[in-house]
Amino acid sequence: MSEREITTRLARSRVLTAIQSSFPTPAEASLVSGSALLTVLSFPDFDLWFLAWLSVAPLLIVVARALTPRRALVAGWLWGTIFFYGTCWWLTYPIIHYAHISAWFAYPLLLLPILLVALFPALCCASTSHLIARFGTTALILVPFLWISFDWLRYSVTGQVWNAIGYSQAFHPLMIQSARWGGVYSVGFVIVLSNTAIALFLIRRRLLSPYS
């Protein structure tokens, strides 16, 4: 085998390893998917509003344990794709009824803009993973600030902030009192803060357990 062939094989091996290490394990993907589905259920269509206060915690645990920011990015992208598809599926209605596009095509077509907006929670997760790699799991306390910052960035880039997590409490006045200081962003901040506290508690408990 020539030196060139060996170099090529090594390069391919490195690329494959990098790709494989970027994907969450089946267990992590299950946690992320469950987290996204619980968050979908917290929105007004289902009105299980209380779920929002804990539903993001599994995602944060996966991000905290991610081996690389790339892996956290993919986990966040999976979460965002499931969440936004589950809360924006109704956008297919005008596509089907006014553009007269078949439902068989409209529902897959919706995935394209969903993948775009899902990048924002994905980038939030990647940023969180990078901070954790540098400062440890205590860096999770920055997640509420990052989450709201990327929601604001989503609005700045796309012109919409549909289904920001704060909207899950829309019909429960007692839970949205913080809106007076920052609208949906401040409500979202408090919700993500709750999820962060839960995630940190569970991670710390696990780390301090003699069976970990």
N, C-alpha and C positions, 0 to 999 in steps of 0.2 A: 504494500500500500504506500503510495507516494505521500510526501509531506503535505502536498496541497490537499489531498483527500482527507488526511488526518485532521488538518486545520478546518476543513469544511464540516466534517462530522462533529468536531468539538463545538464549532459555532452553532450548528443545528441543535446540538444537545443543550447548550446554554439557553438558546431561545425557547426550546420546549420546556426546560426546567423553569424558566422565568414565567412562561404562560401558565404552567401547572400550578406554580406557587401563587399565582394571582387569583385563583378561584377558591372560594370558600369550600370547606369540606361539606359533605351531605348534612352533617349535624348542624353546622353553622348556617347553611342555606335554609334549613328547616326553621331555625330560630329567627332568622331574618324575615322569612316569608310569614311566619306566624306573627311577628311584630308588625309587619305591614298590614296584614289582614285585621288584626285587632284595632289598629289605628283607623282603618276604613270603617269598622263597625262603630267607632266613636263619633262619626259624623252624622249630621241630621237625618239622612236616609234611614239609619238604624237607631240613632239617638241613644246609643250606649255611651254617652258622653264621658262617663267616669273612666272608661278604658284608656282614654288619651293620657291620663295622668301616670300610667305605668306601661303603656304599650310599646314605647320606644326603648325602654330599658334593655330588652333582649338584643336589639340592634347595637346598642352602646357596649354591651358586654362582648359581643363578637368583634366589634371594632377595637376594643381595648386589648383583646387577645390576638388580634391579627398580626401575622409575622411581618408584613410589609404594608406600607401605605397603599400599594397597588391592590392588595387583597381587601383592604378596607374600602377602597374605591369601588371595587366590584360588588362588595356586600351592600354598600350604600346605593349603588345603581340598581341592584336587584330590589332592594327595599322601595326605592323611589318608583320603579317601574310598576310594581304590584300596587303600591299605594295610589299613585296618580291614575292608573288604569281603573282601579276599583272605585275611585271617587269622580272620575271624569268620563265614564263610559257613556253618559247621556249625550256627549258631543256627537255621537254617531247618529242621533235623531235627525238633525238638520241635513247631515250628509245623505242619509237614506231618503228622507221625505222631500227635501227641496232640491238636492243635487241628483236625485234619482239614481243613486249608486247602490248596488246590491249590498245587502247586509253582510254577505259572505266576504265582500271586499272591504266594506266600511270598517268593520271591527279590527281587522289586521292593519288597515290604513291608519287608524287612530294610534297605533303603536309608535309611529314615527315621531309625532310631536311629544308623545309620552316619554320616549327615550331621551329627548332633548331636555325636558324639564326635570327628569330624574337625575340628570347630571349634577344638579345643584346639591341635593342631599348627598350624592356620591362624593363630590368635592369636599363637602363638610366632613364626611367620614374620613377621607384621606388626610385632610388637614389635622383632624383629631388624632389619627394614628401617628402622624409625624411628630406631633407634640408629645404624645405618650412615649414614643421611642426616645425622646430627648429628656423628658422631665418625669417620666413614670406615670402611673395611673391617676395620680393626683391632678394631672392635666385635664382630666375629664370635667373638672369644675368650669373649664372654659367653653364646654359644649354649648350651653345656652346662648352665649355671645356669638359663637360661630354659626349656630343654627339660624338665629335671627338675622345675622349678617348675610348669610347665603339666601335667605328668603327675600331680603331687601335687594340683593343682587339679581335674583330671579325676576323681581319686578322691574328692575332697571334694564335688564337685557331683553325680556320678553314682553314687558308692558302689562303683565298680569301676575297676581299673587294668589290665584285660585287655590283654595284648599290649604292655605297656611294652617298649621295645626291649631292655632287659636280659634279658628272658625268652628271647631268641634264643640265649643261651649256656647255657640251663638244664641241658643234659646234658654240659657240658664243664667239669668242676671246676676245671681250671687257669685258665679264663677268668673265673671268678666269685669269685676270692679277695677282691675288694674288697667283696663282699656282707657281710662281717663288720662293716663300718663303716656300712652304710646300706641293706642289702638290695638289692632290685632297682633302687632309685634310684641307688645308687652304681655298680652295674654299668652302668646306662644312661649315667651321667655319663661314665664312662671311654670308652664306645663313641662317644658323641657328641663327646667331646674328640678322638678319633682322626679322626672325619669332619671336624671343624672344622679340624684341622691340615692335612688333605689339601686341603680347599676353599681355605684361605688360601694354601697353597703354589701351587696351580694358578692362583689369581687373581693372586697376586704375580708369578708367572712370566709370565703373560699381560700384565700391566701393564708389566713391565720389558722385554718383547720389543720389538725394533725394528719388528716387523711388526704390532703390536697397533693 
